[in-house]
Amino acid sequence: MRPIIRATALCLLALAPMPAAAQAPVVMMCRITDESGTGWVPEFIMLTRQTSGPHQGRIEVFDPILKDLLGRPIPAQVTADDARARSYGWALAGVRNRSGQRTERLDYRLTVSKRDGSAQVEATALGYDNVMTGSGVCGSPGGG
């Protein structure tokens, strides 16, 4: 199949309505700058929410830290939601950084502005006083 014909066919297939059981998840991607310099604030975060099927409503998060440590996404929850912003939270258990420091749990919170998509990330290690931060912007591919 010629490349143009193949691309056209793929575009038409992508635009065709999908049955409710096969609807794609809602995806949000974030570019983040690690302001803490610790390496525990990911430079990229992807959240997905299932829109149909047996896991409808399930939210999962994936980032380079999760890729390195687990190799898969993990569940996330909405922790706050108001007219201005929505926050998501997730946690990692029993993590160790490159210099050998270990914590029983690392709690993450991503807050995204509904007005402009600006984002703030906080990572807090259980047993440590410092809060690692990052900021950036989030959006959905295709504006959805």
C-alpha positions as CSV (number, residue, x, y, z in Angstrom):
1,M,0.0,0.0,0.0
2,R,1.4,3.4,-0.9
3,P,2.3,5.7,2.0
4,I,-0.3,8.4,1.1
5,I,-3.1,5.8,0.7
6,R,-2.1,4.1,4.0
7,A,-2.0,7.4,5.8
8,T,-5.5,8.4,4.4
9,A,-6.9,5.0,5.4
10,L,-5.5,5.3,8.9
11,C,-7.0,8.8,9.2
12,L,-10.4,7.7,8.1
13,L,-10.2,4.7,10.5
14,A,-9.2,7.1,13.4
15,L,-12.2,9.4,12.6
16,A,-14.8,6.6,12.4
17,P,-17.0,6.4,15.5
18,M,-16.1,3.7,17.8
19,P,-18.5,1.5,19.7
20,A,-19.0,2.4,23.3
21,A,-17.1,-0.6,24.6
22,A,-14.0,0.3,22.6
23,Q,-13.8,4.0,23.2
24,A,-10.3,5.2,23.8
25,P,-9.3,6.6,27.2
26,V,-9.0,10.3,27.8
27,V,-5.3,11.2,27.9
28,M,-3.5,14.2,29.5
29,M,0.2,14.8,29.0
30,C,2.3,17.1,31.1
31,R,5.8,18.6,30.6
32,I,7.4,19.4,34.0
33,T,10.5,21.1,35.1
34,D,12.1,19.6,38.2
35,E,12.7,22.6,40.5
36,S,14.1,20.5,43.3
37,G,17.0,19.0,41.3
38,T,16.6,15.6,43.1
39,G,15.4,13.6,40.1
40,W,12.2,12.5,41.9
41,V,10.0,15.0,40.0
42,P,9.4,13.5,36.5
43,E,9.9,15.6,33.4
44,F,6.9,14.1,31.7
45,I,3.7,12.8,33.2
46,M,0.9,11.0,31.3
47,L,-2.5,10.4,32.9
48,T,-5.2,8.3,31.3
49,R,-8.9,7.9,32.3
50,Q,-10.9,4.9,31.0
51,T,-14.1,6.1,29.5
52,S,-15.9,2.8,29.0
53,G,-15.7,-0.9,29.7
54,P,-15.1,-2.8,33.0
55,H,-12.5,-0.2,34.2
56,Q,-14.6,2.9,33.3
57,G,-13.4,5.9,35.4
58,R,-10.1,4.3,36.4
59,I,-7.2,6.8,36.3
60,E,-3.6,5.7,35.7
61,V,-0.4,7.6,35.7
62,F,2.9,6.9,33.9
63,D,6.2,8.7,33.8
64,P,9.9,8.1,33.4
65,I,10.3,7.3,37.1
66,L,7.6,4.6,37.0
67,K,9.0,3.3,33.7
68,D,12.4,2.8,35.4
69,L,11.1,1.4,38.7
70,L,8.1,-0.6,37.7
71,G,7.9,-0.6,33.9
72,R,4.1,0.1,33.9
73,P,1.5,2.7,34.9
74,I,-0.1,2.7,38.3
75,P,-3.5,3.9,39.7
76,A,-4.0,7.6,40.5
77,Q,-6.9,9.3,42.2
78,V,-8.5,12.7,42.0
79,T,-7.7,14.3,45.4
80,A,-9.3,17.7,44.9
81,D,-11.5,19.2,42.3
82,D,-13.0,22.8,42.2
83,A,-13.7,25.5,39.7
84,R,-10.1,26.5,39.4
85,A,-8.1,23.3,39.4
86,R,-8.1,19.5,39.7
87,S,-5.5,17.5,41.7
88,Y,-4.4,14.0,41.2
89,G,-2.4,11.8,43.7
90,W,-0.4,8.6,43.5
91,A,2.3,6.9,45.6
92,L,5.3,4.6,45.2
93,A,6.4,2.2,47.9
94,G,9.9,1.3,49.0
95,V,11.9,3.5,46.6
96,R,15.6,4.2,46.5
97,N,17.4,7.0,44.6
98,R,20.7,6.9,42.8
99,S,22.7,7.9,45.8
100,G,21.2,5.0,47.9
101,Q,18.7,7.0,50.0
102,R,15.5,5.0,50.7
103,T,12.0,5.8,51.7
104,E,9.1,3.6,52.5
105,R,6.7,5.8,50.4
106,L,6.9,8.6,48.0
107,D,3.6,10.6,47.6
108,Y,3.0,12.6,44.5
109,R,0.4,15.3,43.9
110,L,-0.2,16.9,40.5
111,T,-2.4,20.0,40.4
112,V,-3.6,21.3,37.0
113,S,-5.3,24.7,36.4
114,K,-8.5,24.4,34.5
115,R,-8.0,27.9,33.0
116,D,-4.7,27.4,31.3
117,G,-3.3,23.9,32.0
118,S,-0.5,25.2,34.1
119,A,0.7,22.4,36.5
120,Q,2.4,22.0,39.9
121,V,3.9,18.8,41.1
122,E,4.9,17.9,44.7
123,A,6.7,14.8,45.7
124,T,7.0,14.1,49.5
125,A,9.1,11.2,50.8
126,L,7.8,9.6,54.0
127,G,10.2,10.4,56.8
128,Y,11.8,13.4,55.2
129,D,10.9,17.1,55.8
130,N,11.6,18.4,52.3
131,V,9.0,18.6,49.6
132,M,10.3,18.3,46.0
133,T,8.5,20.5,43.5
134,G,8.2,21.0,39.8
135,S,6.1,23.1,37.5
136,G,5.0,23.0,33.9
137,V,2.0,22.6,31.6
138,C,-0.6,19.9,30.8
139,G,-2.8,19.3,27.9
140,S,-4.7,16.6,26.0
141,P,-3.7,15.6,22.5
142,G,-6.2,17.0,20.0
143,G,-7.6,19.3,22.7
144,G,-9.9,16.6,24.1
